[in-house]
Amino acid sequence: TVYNLGSINIDNVYRVPHLPGPGETLASSDVTKGLGGKGANMSVAVQRAGSPCVHIGSVGEDGDWALDRLRASGVDTDHVHISQPTGHAIINVDDAGENAIVLYPGANRHVSMGSVQAALAEAKPGELFVTQNETNGQVEAAQLAKSKGLKVIYAAAPFSAEAVEAILPVTDMLVLNEVEAQQLTEALGKSLTELGLKDVIVTLGAKGCRWISGTESREFPAQKVTPVDTTGAGDTFTGYLIAGLDQGMSVDAAIELAGKAGAVMVTRLGAADVIPTKAEVDTAFPA
Ligand code: ADP
């Protein structure tokens, strides 16, 4: 089982002729509603990769739609509690594909430690705990998970130097993209190999990823695809990576699988709703 303390967002995407300026009222020709948030994306990815996922988080009274979407993928939402209005994004996309986004974190910043404790009360040593930087309570939750013998995976997104520094002492595996890796090495003034972590995975978009384990570093090329929308590629990659580990794969086998899932994801428009299943990944890239 994978335990994920993470954000749950509703993404409202509005198509507009141009991005609205100050004082302007603009009619939108089309709106779509999707499940998003790095946390929800990862839970759906873990579950579609074939591993059970317990999501720990918070939504508002308006959150039933999002919870239904998570449950439809099989995610356990028993430890998602009601607090403030559900986190959501208002995403304007113009005819040229340019976007402007308002993000309201809402309930995501009001996760209770009680929910974390209740979820982890059922956890067994050797199981996996993952979190990102879109909720509150990551450090305390990671410390609790670590004390119970779980393996802690931290996806350092959105990047915050203080957040990484605080959680690093209890982190077993760090997953970050190329930009975040650069921000981290600049903020800490040391290289990724000097962090003293057993596993650091840096995703490099169309260039694949790099796995740094101790003083060793290994590159994995990406699958060749024509990208349509890179939203959620990193979350899909991380969710599949974790599911692979949960299923007993070696780190390199889990990275291979994650790279294939990330590649399928960039060929699809949308976030959590379009994360591929394991069967779809296997069909796209047979072993
Ligand atoms: P993020 O979305 O967090 O910035 P990346 O863009 O690095 O993350 O993508 C995560 C992973 O998804 C990559 O390591 C790669 O395996 C896969 N991926 C992303 N973009 C592409 C692409 N254009 N072609 C093939 N694989 C891709």
Boltz pocket constraint, residues with backbone or C-beta under 6 A from the ligand:
constraints:
  - pocket:
      binder: B
      contacts: [[A, 177], [A, 178], [A, 202], [A, 203], [A, 204], [A, 205], [A, 206], [A, 207], [A, 208], [A, 209], [A, 222], [A, 223], [A, 224], [A, 225], [A, 227], [A, 230], [A, 232], [A, 233], [A, 234], [A, 235], [A, 237], [A, 258], [A, 259], [A, 260], [A, 262], [A, 263], [A, 266]]
      max_distance: 6.0
